[in-house]
Amino acid sequence: MASKTCASCNSARHALADLTGTSISNVTRWTAYAKRDWFDWIACRKELQG
């Protein structure tokens, strides 16, 4: 998979923060704890929701 730009990662972080009602720094820590990149999933969900 191609590497993501900082802008797309930031957009995904903002989207996840909005969905979960938490801060971007908390989202960043959470993804590190989960040991998985969730940004693709968030981007797909956001795209499906329009």
WOLINHU-V455913 format. One record per residue. N is the residue number from 1. PHI is phi as a letter, one per 30 degrees, with the letter a starting at -180 (* if undefined). OMEGA is omega in whole degrees, -180 to 180 (* if undefined). BURIAL is # if it has 9 or more other ideal C-beta (glycine too) atoms within 8 Angstrom, else .. Layout:
<<N;PHI;OMEGA;BURIAL> <N;PHI;OMEGA;BURIAL>>
This chain:
<<1;*;-180;.> <2;d;178;.> <3;d;-178;.> <4;d;175;.> <5;d;178;.> <6;e;-179;.> <7;d;-180;.> <8;d;177;#> <9;d;179;#> <10;d;178;.> <11;d;179;#> <12;d;178;#> <13;d;178;#> <14;d;180;#> <15;d;180;#> <16;d;177;#> <17;d;178;#> <18;d;-179;.> <19;d;-176;.> <20;c;-180;.> <21;i;-178;.> <22;b;-178;.> <23;d;178;.> <24;d;179;.> <25;d;177;.> <26;d;177;#> <27;d;180;#> <28;d;178;#> <29;d;-179;.> <30;d;180;#> <31;d;176;#> <32;d;178;.> <33;d;-179;.> <34;d;179;.> <35;h;179;.> <36;b;177;.> <37;d;-177;.> <38;c;-173;#> <39;d;177;#> <40;d;179;.> <41;d;180;.> <42;d;-180;#> <43;d;179;#> <44;d;180;.> <45;d;-180;#> <46;d;180;.> <47;d;179;.> <48;d;-179;.> <49;d;178;.> <50;i;*;.>>
